[in-house]
Amino acid sequence: MRSIVSFLVSLVSLATLALAQQDWPTFGHDPGSNRYSPLREITPENVTKLKRAWTYQMNPQGEQAGMKGASGGSSETIPLVVGGIMYLTTQFKRVVALEAESGKELWAFDVPDGNPARRGLTYWTGDNQNPPQVYFGTDTGKLYALNAKTGKLSPGFANEGVLDMKPGALNGLANASFGLSSPPIVYKNLIITGALVQETPSAGAAGDTRAWDVRSGKLVWTFHSIPRPGETGSDTWEGDAWKNRSGTNVWGYFSLDAQRGILYMPFGEPTTDYWGGDRKGANLFGTTLVAVDAQTGKRKWHFQAVHHDTWDYDLSASPVLFDIKHGGRTIPAVAQVTKMSFVYILNRVTGEPVYGVEERPIPQDDILPGDTTWPTQPFPVKPPALARNSFQRSDIATVTPELHQFCEALFDSVPGGMHAGGPFTHYSTTPSVIFPSSIGGGNFNPSSFDPTLGYLFVNTQDLGSTNVMVPSKDGKAFDRVPYKGSMRFWKQDERLLCNQPPWGRLTAIDVNTGEIAWQSTLGVSDNLPEDKRNTGRPNLGGSLATAGGLVFIGATDDSRFRAFGSKTGKELWTEKIEAGAHGAPISYQGKNGKQYVVVAATGGSQLFDPSRGDALIAFVLP
């Protein structure tokens, strides 16, 4: 009898695995955030035949122009697909379920308090007592649990399906800002949440990571993102600088090594962003990748990517888990993409760099009054930086004579030229050009990984900040303000960048060697002459890799959706869409056996992308 039961359990497990392969059950497709679909119907040979299968307008009033009715601004949502049903959050205070083959709305939940997380939601399969559920956070600090079939609140979770996460997070500051902007992640009986908090002032809500019982909503563990006295890392804060400190939060994506039970948490920078005079020290766990026991929250290892961060170089992209074949052995690895345009590849069990990391000196002659910077920063030996991280006058764009003239005049508007330099040049009281910008070379952009090639696909941008630091109103700190009316180093009215192209790139890294396999220009500038348009464009959002040999990506502010060959980096297919796609695409197999590729086109991102839309678009072969 026992053997029959074991056999039936095995069959159920195999069926569940097969379904997961056809579906897109979590934002990274798998807990390790590979964003790799094993589907192979769409190939380099037939991708040009892709057609729209359906378009779902996320605005229930149908007022796409101008995004009327949008309460949460732009959307960076990544839909989920489980068992033929698609789930997503929208910027219209709604969470919806759609029929995956047609885009037909099956149910909609109107969020009564705040806006649902802009980057999506998570799915739990349920158990013998609980049906499958979807969970999402809001910018008002609530965590909702809905019945995945009906869209109704799940009464067994917290307070009739709603958990108030603010208690225990506000540091005694009743009006502190706290919420969620990205999906939580589920591990066994736990749902694990990050935090959305303010970037200024220094005092505010804690950015701690917390785990809750997935059934009841009861708190199980808390990881202090800013160590308390006696905890690991507390000695990296001078005096009482840790008290009531905000920031240092996972506002992007978690990843899991489910087999080993390890959770990977990419933490952002402590508050405030650009002046650290009141938080001297290395400031753990600011801008740090931390690995913890997923069941208990106990730290296993950490890697700080920026010591005493004063650049807003938050870690936010999902750590990508894969195995490396190197030196005759297999290494379990994790890759962390960064705003600095570095990719750190670490042993995911020990935290040790696979290809080496060097602490190198950084500029010390441009430190703001009252601050004490860190003398070195960690540079990966391999792979090289994927985007520009330095600037000098000779790098001014020559794309057109008019652009060159404008950008030279901007740079020379400061006697001796704007303050600029190499990696980790500081923001200054002299107007500055800083590369990468606070938006970064990379950002929250979810990368994708093809295990058959060993290629990690990373999209980046070469976009500089133009800012000047001025004393704060109370005279106790410094604030960053735009220079000449803009935070970006560009000709703002034409959205043409002042550095030489490429302005956006898609890169394949061979993780088995640490070298770049290929690098392609990503995006076009439509307002340039046809022979000069291939500049690349600023981009936010991520990619999708498929077993069919393709990498799909939106991301760019030119409102295009593209497919590149995984092996070659050749752009094979381009489709004009309603707006910039600043989330990341997914792929799944419909009940009709067809492979679908879906992306949300909403525009209006942090890049001040002028395009605005509310379309969720599905593509399929005819």
JOZI-V451453 format. One record per residue. N is the residue number from 1. RES is the residue in one small letter. OMEGA is omega as a letter, one per 30 degrees, with the letter a starting at -180 (* if undefined). Layout:
[[N & RES & OMEGA] [N & RES & OMEGA]]
//
This chain:
[[1 & m & a] [2 & r & a] [3 & s & l] [4 & i & l] [5 & v & l] [6 & s & l] [7 & f & l] [8 & l & l] [9 & v & l] [10 & s & l] [11 & l & l] [12 & v & a] [13 & s & l] [14 & l & l] [15 & a & l] [16 & t & l] [17 & l & l] [18 & a & l] [19 & l & a] [20 & a & l] [21 & q & a] [22 & q & a] [23 & d & l] [24 & w & a] [25 & p & l] [26 & t & a] [27 & f & l] [28 & g & a] [29 & h & l] [30 & d & a] [31 & p & l] [32 & g & l] [33 & s & l] [34 & n & a] [35 & r & a] [36 & y & l] [37 & s & l] [38 & p & a] [39 & l & a] [40 & r & l] [41 & e & l] [42 & i & a] [43 & t & l] [44 & p & a] [45 & e & a] [46 & n & a] [47 & v & a] [48 & t & l] [49 & k & a] [50 & l & l] [51 & k & l] [52 & r & l] [53 & a & l] [54 & w & l] [55 & t & l] [56 & y & l] [57 & q & a] [58 & m & l] [59 & n & a] [60 & p & l] [61 & q & l] [62 & g & a] [63 & e & a] [64 & q & a] [65 & a & l] [66 & g & l] [67 & m & a] [68 & k & l] [69 & g & l] [70 & a & a] [71 & s & a] [72 & g & a] [73 & g & a] [74 & s & l] [75 & s & l] [76 & e & a] [77 & t & l] [78 & i & a] [79 & p & l] [80 & l & l] [81 & v & l] [82 & v & l] [83 & g & l] [84 & g & l] [85 & i & l] [86 & m & l] [87 & y & l] [88 & l & l] [89 & t & l] [90 & t & l] [91 & q & a] [92 & f & l] [93 & k & a] [94 & r & l] [95 & v & a] [96 & v & l] [97 & a & a] [98 & l & l] [99 & e & a] [100 & a & a] [101 & e & a] [102 & s & a] [103 & g & l] [104 & k & a] [105 & e & a] [106 & l & l] [107 & w & l] [108 & a & l] [109 & f & l] [110 & d & a] [111 & v & a] [112 & p & a] [113 & d & l] [114 & g & a] [115 & n & l] [116 & p & a] [117 & a & a] [118 & r & a] [119 & r & l] [120 & g & a] [121 & l & l] [122 & t & a] [123 & y & l] [124 & w & a] [125 & t & a] [126 & g & l] [127 & d & a] [128 & n & a] [129 & q & a] [130 & n & l] [131 & p & l] [132 & p & a] [133 & q & l] [134 & v & a] [135 & y & l] [136 & f & l] [137 & g & l] [138 & t & l] [139 & d & l] [140 & t & l] [141 & g & l] [142 & k & l] [143 & l & a] [144 & y & l] [145 & a & a] [146 & l & l] [147 & n & a] [148 & a & a] [149 & k & a] [150 & t & a] [151 & g & l] [152 & k & l] [153 & l & l] [154 & s & a] [155 & p & a] [156 & g & a] [157 & f & l] [158 & a & a] [159 & n & l] [160 & e & l] [161 & g & a] [162 & v & l] [163 & l & l] [164 & d & a] [165 & m & a] [166 & k & l] [167 & p & a] [168 & g & a] [169 & a & a] [170 & l & l] [171 & n & l] [172 & g & a] [173 & l & a] [174 & a & a] [175 & n & a] [176 & a & a] [177 & s & l] [178 & f & l] [179 & g & l] [180 & l & l] [181 & s & a] [182 & s & a] [183 & p & l] [184 & p & l] [185 & i & a] [186 & v & l] [187 & y & a] [188 & k & a] [189 & n & a] [190 & l & l] [191 & i & a] [192 & i & a] [193 & t & l] [194 & g & a] [195 & a & l] [196 & l & a] [197 & v & a] [198 & q & l] [199 & e & l] [200 & t & g] [201 & p & a] [202 & s & a] [203 & a & a] [204 & g & a] [205 & a & l] [206 & a & l] [207 & g & a] [208 & d & l] [209 & t & a] [210 & r & l] [211 & a & a] [212 & w & l] [213 & d & a] [214 & v & a] [215 & r & a] [216 & s & a] [217 & g & l] [218 & k & l] [219 & l & a] [220 & v & l] [221 & w & l] [222 & t & l] [223 & f & a] [224 & h & a] [225 & s & l] [226 & i & a] [227 & p & l] [228 & r & l] [229 & p & a] [230 & g & l] [231 & e & l] [232 & t & l] [233 & g & a] [234 & s & l] [235 & d & l] [236 & t & l] [237 & w & a] [238 & e & l] [239 & g & a] [240 & d & a] [241 & a & a] [242 & w & a] [243 & k & l] [244 & n & a] [245 & r & l] [246 & s & a] [247 & g & l] [248 & t & a] [249 & n & l] [250 & v & l] [251 & w & l] [252 & g & a] [253 & y & l] [254 & f & l] [255 & s & a] [256 & l & l] [257 & d & a] [258 & a & a] [259 & q & a] [260 & r & a] [261 & g & a] [262 & i & l] [263 & l & a] [264 & y & a] [265 & m & l] [266 & p & a] [267 & f & l] [268 & g & a] [269 & e & l] [270 & p & l] [271 & t & f] [272 & t & a] [273 & d & a] [274 & y & l] [275 & w & a] [276 & g & a] [277 & g & l] [278 & d & l] [279 & r & a] [280 & k & a] [281 & g & a] [282 & a & l] [283 & n & l] [284 & l & g] [285 & f & l] [286 & g & l] [287 & t & a] [288 & t & l] [289 & l & a] [290 & v & l] [291 & a & l] [292 & v & l] [293 & d & a] [294 & a & a] [295 & q & a] [296 & t & a] [297 & g & a] [298 & k & a] [299 & r & l] [300 & k & l] [301 & w & l] [302 & h & l] [303 & f & l] [304 & q & a] [305 & a & l] [306 & v & l] [307 & h & l] [308 & h & a] [309 & d & l] [310 & t & a] [311 & w & a] [312 & d & a] [313 & y & l] [314 & d & l] [315 & l & a] [316 & s & l] [317 & a & l] [318 & s & l] [319 & p & a] [320 & v & a] [321 & l & l] [322 & f & l] [323 & d & a] [324 & i & l] [325 & k & a] [326 & h & l] [327 & g & l] [328 & g & l] [329 & r & l] [330 & t & a] [331 & i & l] [332 & p & a] [333 & a & l] [334 & v & l] [335 & a & l] [336 & q & l] [337 & v & a] [338 & t & l] [339 & k & a] [340 & m & a] [341 & s & l] [342 & f & l] [343 & v & l] [344 & y & l] [345 & i & a] [346 & l & l] [347 & n & a] [348 & r & l] [349 & v & a] [350 & t & a] [351 & g & a] [352 & e & l] [353 & p & l] [354 & v & a] [355 & y & l] [356 & g & l] [357 & v & a] [358 & e & l] [359 & e & a] [360 & r & l] [361 & p & l] [362 & i & a] [363 & p & l] [364 & q & a] [365 & d & a] [366 & d & a] [367 & i & a] [368 & l & l] [369 & p & l] [370 & g & a] [371 & d & l] [372 & t & a] [373 & t & l] [374 & w & a] [375 & p & a] [376 & t & l] [377 & q & a] [378 & p & l] [379 & f & l] [380 & p & l] [381 & v & l] [382 & k & f] [383 & p & l] [384 & p & l] [385 & a & a] [386 & l & a] [387 & a & a] [388 & r & l] [389 & n & l] [390 & s & a] [391 & f & l] [392 & q & a] [393 & r & a] [394 & s & l] [395 & d & a] [396 & i & a] [397 & a & l] [398 & t & a] [399 & v & l] [400 & t & l] [401 & p & a] [402 & e & l] [403 & l & a] [404 & h & a] [405 & q & a] [406 & f & a] [407 & c & l] [408 & e & l] [409 & a & l] [410 & l & a] [411 & f & a] [412 & d & l] [413 & s & l] [414 & v & l] [415 & p & a] [416 & g & l] [417 & g & l] [418 & m & l] [419 & h & a] [420 & a & l] [421 & g & a] [422 & g & a] [423 & p & l] [424 & f & l] [425 & t & a] [426 & h & l] [427 & y & a] [428 & s & l] [429 & t & l] [430 & t & l] [431 & p & a] [432 & s & l] [433 & v & a] [434 & i & l] [435 & f & f] [436 & p & l] [437 & s & l] [438 & s & l] [439 & i & l] [440 & g & l] [441 & g & l] [442 & g & l] [443 & n & l] [444 & f & a] [445 & n & l] [446 & p & l] [447 & s & l] [448 & s & a] [449 & f & l] [450 & d & a] [451 & p & l] [452 & t & l] [453 & l & a] [454 & g & a] [455 & y & l] [456 & l & a] [457 & f & a] [458 & v & l] [459 & n & a] [460 & t & l] [461 & q & l] [462 & d & a] [463 & l & a] [464 & g & l] [465 & s & l] [466 & t & a] [467 & n & l] [468 & v & l] [469 & m & a] [470 & v & l] [471 & p & l] [472 & s & a] [473 & k & l] [474 & d & l] [475 & g & a] [476 & k & a] [477 & a & l] [478 & f & l] [479 & d & l] [480 & r & l] [481 & v & l] [482 & p & l] [483 & y & a] [484 & k & l] [485 & g & a] [486 & s & l] [487 & m & a] [488 & r & l] [489 & f & a] [490 & w & l] [491 & k & a] [492 & q & a] [493 & d & l] [494 & e & a] [495 & r & l] [496 & l & a] [497 & l & a] [498 & c & l] [499 & n & l] [500 & q & l] [501 & p & g] [502 & p & l] [503 & w & l] [504 & g & a] [505 & r & l] [506 & l & a] [507 & t & l] [508 & a & l] [509 & i & l] [510 & d & a] [511 & v & l] [512 & n & l] [513 & t & a] [514 & g & a] [515 & e & l] [516 & i & l] [517 & a & l] [518 & w & l] [519 & q & a] [520 & s & l] [521 & t & a] [522 & l & l] [523 & g & a] [524 & v & l] [525 & s & a] [526 & d & a] [527 & n & l] [528 & l & l] [529 & p & a] [530 & e & a] [531 & d & a] [532 & k & a] [533 & r & a] [534 & n & a] [535 & t & a] [536 & g & a] [537 & r & l] [538 & p & a] [539 & n & l] [540 & l & a] [541 & g & a] [542 & g & a] [543 & s & l] [544 & l & l] [545 & a & a] [546 & t & l] [547 & a & l] [548 & g & l] [549 & g & a] [550 & l & l] [551 & v & l] [552 & f & l] [553 & i & l] [554 & g & l] [555 & a & a] [556 & t & l] [557 & d & l] [558 & d & l] [559 & s & l] [560 & r & l] [561 & f & a] [562 & r & l] [563 & a & l] [564 & f & l] [565 & g & a] [566 & s & a] [567 & k & a] [568 & t & a] [569 & g & l] [570 & k & l] [571 & e & a] [572 & l & a] [573 & w & l] [574 & t & l] [575 & e & l] [576 & k & l] [577 & i & a] [578 & e & a] [579 & a & l] [580 & g & l] [581 & a & a] [582 & h & l] [583 & g & l] [584 & a & a] [585 & p & l] [586 & i & l] [587 & s & a] [588 & y & l] [589 & q & l] [590 & g & l] [591 & k & l] [592 & n & l] [593 & g & a] [594 & k & l] [595 & q & l] [596 & y & l] [597 & v & a] [598 & v & l] [599 & v & l] [600 & a & a] [601 & a & a] [602 & t & l] [603 & g & l] [604 & g & a] [605 & s & l] [606 & q & a] [607 & l & a] [608 & f & l] [609 & d & a] [610 & p & a] [611 & s & l] [612 & r & l] [613 & g & l] [614 & d & a] [615 & a & l] [616 & l & a] [617 & i & l] [618 & a & l] [619 & f & a] [620 & v & l] [621 & l & a] [622 & p & *]]
//
